[in-house]
């Protein structure tokens, strides 16, 4: 719900305005299969509307509570306008269908949409069971085809995780390109004289674009980048932790303190002593930072052209939820950055990966190395002492699922339903979020419980199928609770 309110609807609004104003921009967005499943889920849609109604009611109460406080009342009124506009857009402009809204942007030609793995599995950790990695990639490609009535040209590898042997799987799924962390190509491309500033073809013939560290750090880093500026809104200071619990109780899940989305302070500094947020100052700072980013890319492009003797390609890649959710002013910054960058006074242009490939530039062939983003850049976040134990269980379950698929190609009725649900539970257990949260002590218990839940569900279903004693009373609750990929065909694990 926070992602829809803070990131995806603001992004839709900004991109629509850029198109309407005929700004010559380009952007590539990965919409993961699980995100699209949530966008399309009728239960979540109705719950989101209830969430927005509650949030608006709380904000109206806050307008009244702060009516005599000149420091905070303007901020609360800003939130009320934002939430009312978000609700209006969701219900009337987009008719509660965000997938269709993104589809209309895709048709413009200036926004390239790409897919990701089915449940965002960390592929380098599961590729030892080839069928598991293949299923994640194929389901990702099929999900895109289903939602956008066209084939995905590219894929965002979960956590930017790559290992040799993935590129043939990507190619077999009909994909043309993917993205890598910079060090995945840095050493290999040094001999070509273009470093990471031109894509390469892998041995399987798929194009790899390497993320630029300089542009990434300027935007992503809370310490060195723009989001940490003192004038920007502080994410962590929320009335969900500041106000009286009885006052907030009707708006908190299970009456437990959590983020409400109403945040009245700016970053100010590294202490808990925060100053009130001033939206006008924050927007002005975003405009300044947008200009700085465009100037920095201009200088970077000119320096790279002089040094490398090529027309450099700078691949600036970010987590979508940085814009709006973590960095409240991020969407405004993005809007102003595109407008300044497309003004015609810059020696560069925006381009999508598919456009770059279509221009027919000669690409060198290179073999990317094992790499990821995250701490240390070589899988240490997702394969660590805190979480490495999960992979022996995932590998065993993948082997079992493959055997089930190969032994029951003609399954029908209850057996087919049970096999499909087994595949869903396996896919859910493979999500990279579990390993990521296990690495963080505060979220480890939750992640471990969710992983065990899905793996136990799979194991139970597997035993029922093998024994020939499938219990529909056990199957139906799982089908209702874990219902993603309604048209999933378990046979994908047997190919």
N, C-alpha and C positions, 0 to 999 in steps of 0.2 A: 504493500500500500504506500509506503514511503517512497519507493522507487517510482511508482506511477505519478505520485503527486509532485515529487521534487525533481525528477529526472526526465521521464519519458514524455509526459504531457508538455513540460517546458521545451524539450527538444523539438517535439512536433510543431509547437507554436513558432519557435525561432526559424526552423527550416522552411515552414510555410511562408513566413514573412520574407525570408531571403529570396524565395522563388517569386513571390508576388512583386518584390522590388527589383527583380531581374538582376540580382547580384550573381556574378560568375564564380560561384563557389563549387567545391566538391567535398564530399565526406563519405567515408565508408563506415557502416554500422553493422556489427554482428548482433543478430537477434537469435539467442540460443534456443534450441528446441524446448527446453523447460520453461523459459520465459514466455514463449509463444503459447505453450500449453496453459500457462496461468492466465495470459491475456484472454484466452478463448474459453476459460472455465466458467460456467454459469454460476456456480456456487461462489467462487471468488469474486465475480463481478457484483453479485448482490451484496456480498460482505463488504466490498470496497465502497459501494454506495452508502451502506450503513456507517462505515468508518468515516466517510466524508461528512455525513449528517452530524455525527457525534462531534467531530472536530470543529465543524462550523458552530455548533451549539456551545462548545467550550470556549471558542474564540469570542463569540458574542458576550459570554459571561465575563471574559477577560477585558473586553472593551469597556464594560460597565465598571468592573473592579478598578481599572486604571484610569477612569474618566478624568480624575483630577491630577494625574501624574504626567507632567509634560515630557518626562524622559522616555516613558514607555508606551503611552497611549498611541502615538503615531506609528510605532512599530506594530502594535497589536492590530491597528486598523489596516496596515499594509498586509498583514497575514489574512485578515478577513476578506479583503479584496481578492487576494491570491486564491484562497480556498473556494470562494464563491465562483470565481472564474474557472478554476479547475473542475469543479462540479458541473458547471454549465457546459464546458467543452467535452467532458467525458460523456455526459448524457445526451447532449443535443448535437454538438458539432461532430463528434465521432460515433454517436449512436451506440456507445458502450463497446465499440469494436476497435481497439487500438491496432490490431493486426491489419485491418482494412485501411486505417489511417496511414500506417507505414507503407502499405502496398501502393497507395496513391502517390506517395513521395518517390517510391522506387521507380514508378513509371515516368517521372520527370527526366531521368537520365543524369541528374546531378548528385543523386544519393545512391550509392551502391550498397546493397544489403548482402550480407554473407551469413553463413551458418556457423555452427560449432558442433562439437561432439554431443551425442544424445543427452547425456546427463552430466556433461562437463567432467568426464573422467580424466584423470591424469594419465595420458596415453603411454608415456615412457615406462610407467610402472605396471601396465597390464598387457603390453605388447608380447610378452613371453607366451601368453595364450592368444594366438593370432586371431582366433574367431571373436574374442572379446573386443579387441581394438577395432577390428573390421566392422563389427556390429555397431559400435559407437559412432563410427564415421558414416556408415551407410544410413543409419537412422537419422543422423543429422542432415544428410543430403536429402533424404526422403521427406523429412519434416519441412524443409524449405520449399521443396517442390509442391507439397500439399498446400502450404499457406500462401505461396506467391505465384503459383501456376507457372513457374519457370525454374530452370536449373540454377543452382547456386554456382557462381564462378569461383568463389573463394571460401576459405574457412579460417576461423580464429581457433588455433590450437589451445585447448584449455591450459591456463597458466603459462601460455607460450611454450609449453613443453614439447620438445622434439628429441627424437633419437633416430639413428639410421634404421631404415626399414619401414618408417612411417610413410615416406613419400610414394611408394608403390600403392599403398592402400588409398591414399588421397587421390592418386591418379585413377585408380580403378573405380572410385566413386564418382568420377566425372568432374572433379575439381581442377581448377587451373592454377590456383595460387594459394599461398598461406604466408603467415608472418612468423618471424623468428626474433628472439632476443639478439642483440648486436653481436655478442661473442660467439653465437652459433655460426656466424659466417666470417667473423673478423680475420682469423688466421688464414682461412682458406682463400679469401679474396684478396689478400695483400699482394699476391703475385700478379694480380691482374691490374693493379694500379688504381682501382676505384674504391678500395676499402668496402664499406657497407653502403656506399652511396649510389649503387646501381644493383638491381636485383639480379639473381642468377637462376639458371635452370639446374635442378637436382639431377642425379643420374636417371631418375624415373621420368624426367621431362616435365616436371611441375615447377612453377616459378616461386622462388622464395624472396620475400621482401624483408629486409633487416631493420629493426627498430633503431631509431637514432637516439642515442643516450642524451645528447645535449638538449634537444627540444623536449624530451620527456621529463628531464629533471626540472626544467624551468616551470613546467605546469604541474607535475605530479608531486614534487617534494614539498612537504609541509614546512620543512626547515629552510631549504634554499629557494623554493619556488614561490609562486604567487599566492597559493592558498593560505600561507601562514602570515600574510600581512595583518598588522594590528587593526586595520579598519574593517576587515571582513568579519562576517558573523561567526561566532564561536559555536561549533557543533555540539559540544558536550554539555554546555550550560543550558539546561532545559527546565521549564516549569514543572515537568514531571518529577523532578527531584527537589525543586525549591518550594513549591506551594504546599499548603496543608493537605494531608492525605485524604481527609474526609471530603474536602472540597473537590478533589480530583477523582475520587473513587468511582463515580459513574462512568468515567472516561478511560479508566485503566483496565487492561485485561487482568482478570482474576484479582483485581484490587491491588496489584503489585506495581510499585513505582517503575516507570520506564519512560522512554522518550515520547513526548506528545507531538513534537514538531514545532512547538512554540518556544522560540529561543530569543531572548531579548538583549543579549550582550554581544559585544564584539570581542575579538581575540585579545586585544589590548597588550598582553604580554604572557610570560610563562607562569605567572602566579595565578592564584584563584581570585585575586582582586580585579574584577573585570569592570569595564566601562560600558554604558549603554550603547546599543547598536544604533547607528545612524545610516539608514538606507541610502540617502543621497551621497554621502561620503564614500560608501562602499561602491556604488555604481561608478562614481568618478574615478575611483582607484582601478576598477575593472577596465575602464576605457584607457587609462594610462598603461596598464599592464598589457592590454591588447596591442597598443601601439609599440610597446617595447618588444613584444614577441615578434611582431611583423618585421620590425627593424632588425632584430637578432637573426631571423631567418634570411633576410636580405643579405646581411653581412656574412652569414655562414655560407650561403650559396655562392656569393662572389669569391670568398676565400677558397672554397672547395674547387670552384671552377679554375681558379688561378693555380692552385696546387696540383690538382689531379688531371687537369686538361680535359675535363668531361663536363657534360651538363648533369650536375648531381641531382639525385632524387633523395629527398629528405622524408623519411617515413616517421611521422609523429603519431604514436599510438598510446591510447589511454583507456582506463576503465571508465565505462560510460557513467557509472554512478558517482564518479568524481564530480561531474557537472550537475550541480543542483543539490544533490544529497549531501555529500561531504563538503563540497565547496559551493555554498549557496549562490554565490555570484558567478559561478562557472558558466551557466547558459548565457548570461549577459556578456561575459567575456568572449565566449565563442561567437556570438552574434557580431560583436564589434570587431573581433579579429578578422572574420571573413570580409566584412565591409571594408576595413582598412586594407587588407591584403589583396582584394580584387579591384582596388581603385584605379588600376592602370598605371600607377607610378612605381610599381615594383618590378624587378628583373626576374620574377618567378611567377608561376601560375599553379593553381590547385589542380590536382588530377587524381582520378581513381585508379586502382590497380588494373582493372580491366581496360581502361583507356590507354594506360601506359603500354600494356602488352599488345593492344591492337595497333599501336603505332609502328609495330614491327621492328623495334630496335634489336640489334644483335646482342644476344645474351650469352655470357660465358657459362660453362657448366662447372658446378662445384658441388662438393659433398658436405653439407652442413654437419656440425658436430652436435653431440648431446648438449642440450642447453635448456634453460627455462628462465622466467623472470623470478622475482622473489629473492630472498636472502641468498647470497653467494652465487646464484645463477646456475646451479647444477643440481636441481631436484632436492636440495637439502631440506626444503620446507615440507615437501610431500612424501619424502622417504627419509625418515628420521627415527631415532630410538623410540620416540613417543608414539609413532604410528606405523612403523614398518611391519608390525605383526599382522596387520589387516590383509597384506597381499597374499600370504599363503592361503588364507581363507577365500579370497577373491579368485585366485587361480584355480583352486579346487572346484569352486562353484562354477567357474567358466567352463572347465572341462566337463563337469556334469551336465551343464546346460547344452553344450555342444553334442554330447552323446544323446541326450533326450531329443534334440532336434533331428539328429541323423536317424534315430531309431523309430521316430513317429511322424514321418512326412505326411501321412494321410490322416492325421488325427482329426476327429470331428467332435462336436458336442462338448460334453463336460471335460473330456481329456484335452481338447484344443484350448478351452478356456483356462484350464489349469496350467497348461504349457505357456500360454501367453502371459498369465499372471506371474509365473516363475521368471520369465524373461524380464518383466517389469521390476520385480523385486531385486533381481541381479543388477539391472541397470541403475536402480536407485542406490544400491549398496556401493556402486563404483564411483559415486560422485566425489570429486576432489575436495569438496567442502569439508567432508568428514575428516580427512587426513589433515587439512589445514587447521581445523578447529582443535583437533587433538594436540597439535603443536602448541596451542595457546591454553594455558592452564585454566583460565576462567571459563572456557567453553568446552573443555575436554570431556566432561561427564555427559553433556548433552549430545555431543557428536558420537561418543562411544555408544550411547544408548540407541541413537538412530541407526548407526551402522549395524549394531547387533539385531535391532528390530527387523531390518530388511533382510539381513543374511539369515536370520532364524526363519523368517517367512519363506524364503527360498528353500531352505533345508527341509522344512516341514512339507512344502508342496512336492519337492523332489522325492521324499520318502513315500508320500501318498501315491505319486505317479508310478514309481518303481514297483510298489507293492500291489498296485491295481486297486487300491482302496481310497479313491478320491472322495473327500467329504465336502459336499456342496455347502453345508452350513459353515464350514471354515473358509471356503473360497469366496463366497458372496461378500462378507465384510471386507476382505482384502481388495476385491474388485471395486468396491465403493470408496474405500479409503485411499488406495494408491492406484488411481485410475488414469494416469497420464498415458499418452499414445494409445488412444482407444482403438486404432486400426493396426496396432502392432501385430506382426506375424512372427511367431517364435522361430520359424524356419530360417530366419536371417542368421541365426547362430549356426546353422548347419551347412551354410553355403561354402 
